[in-house]
Amino acid sequence: MYYVSVRRHFDSAHGLRGDEGKCEKFHGHRFEVVARVAASQLDRLGMAYDFRVLKKDLEPIIDRLDHTNLNETPPFDEINPSSENIARFIYDELKKSLKVRVESVEVWESPDAWVTYEKG
């Protein structure tokens, strides 16, 4: 199995509804996103999936979140904009457009704190 990953980032602000701590207050992050796809075979060029194509596939999803108030951005206007929910949203959106298997999506909200979502 081959795994291909790309990293992107977006800047957004959010507040976690009901947190009753610091994270309930409106604050911002430079979110890092790592999308990982899997392929069992290589194409005619010897690639499992082209990095450039995966970046292009991820870009419109990231653009929807970049420089927004996540609490006002669907679907986070109805669900909490936690890193966990952001990772699942990106995973689900990416899965809609790809012909290869989406293995996982990581969302980093700081250099030392991140979540990984993979369909189990």
Rosetta blueprint (number, residue, H / E / L):
1 M L
2 Y E
3 Y E
4 V E
5 S E
6 V E
7 R E
8 R E
9 H E
10 F E
11 D E
12 S E
13 A E
14 H E
15 G L
16 L L
17 R L
18 G L
19 D L
20 E L
21 G L
22 K H
23 C H
24 E H
25 K L
26 F L
27 H E
28 G E
29 H E
30 R E
31 F E
32 E E
33 V E
34 V E
35 A E
36 R E
37 V E
38 A E
39 A E
40 S L
41 Q L
42 L L
43 D L
44 R L
45 L L
46 G L
47 M L
48 A L
49 Y L
50 D L
51 F H
52 R H
53 V H
54 L H
55 K H
56 K H
57 D H
58 L H
59 E H
60 P H
61 I H
62 I H
63 D H
64 R H
65 L H
66 D L
67 H L
68 T E
69 N E
70 L H
71 N H
72 E H
73 T L
74 P L
75 P L
76 F L
77 D L
78 E L
79 I L
80 N L
81 P L
82 S L
83 S H
84 E H
85 N H
86 I H
87 A H
88 R H
89 F H
90 I H
91 Y H
92 D H
93 E H
94 L H
95 K H
96 K H
97 S H
98 L L
99 K L
100 V L
101 R E
102 V E
103 E E
104 S E
105 V E
106 E E
107 V E
108 W E
109 E E
110 S E
111 P L
112 D L
113 A E
114 W E
115 V E
116 T E
117 Y E
118 E L
119 K L
120 G L
